[in-house]
Amino acid sequence: MNQQPPEQEWLTATAVEEGVTVLFRLLPHIPLGIKTSEFPDRVEIVWPYQSANESKLPGPLDREQMSHFEELLVNLWGENGLGHLTMLITGNQVCHWQWYVRNEEEALAVFNKAVEELPTLPIQIHSQHDPDWHAYSDFMQQVRKSN
């Protein structure tokens, strides 16, 4: 069952943090028909990188690897109804994905199986039970206040 809309609309924004540009791609609202309690576990994936320039944005190789990684996640979690990507934040030498998944253990088991043959990825994974999507809602409230 495909719970992820085929063409998701995104809110994009930029900000300056510590003197460098940070790029945001955000889910503008909780998708219609989605009960947050059915995706109660927030999984945050952090990919630090070394920028070769003053922008502190990823270079071409890092961008390509991150794009493939995100595609993998969308295929594993989004297209299989296991989760929803709610935000991607890139800048200041870190890329940060936030997902809400049906079941953290199941999602990470599927992920680990898919990446076991790949070279080790420079990522950190954090998770927390958040059935009301407070982290997402609080962040979006701050975004809306700043506009």
Secondary structure, DSSP 8 states (H G I E B T S, - for coil): ---S-SS---EEEEEEETTEEEEEEE-SS--TT--GGGS-EEEEEEEE---SSTT----HHHHHHHHHHHHHHIIIIITTTSEEEEEEEEETTEEEEEEEES-HHHHHHHHHHHHTTS-----EEEEEE-TT-HHHHHHHHHHHHH-
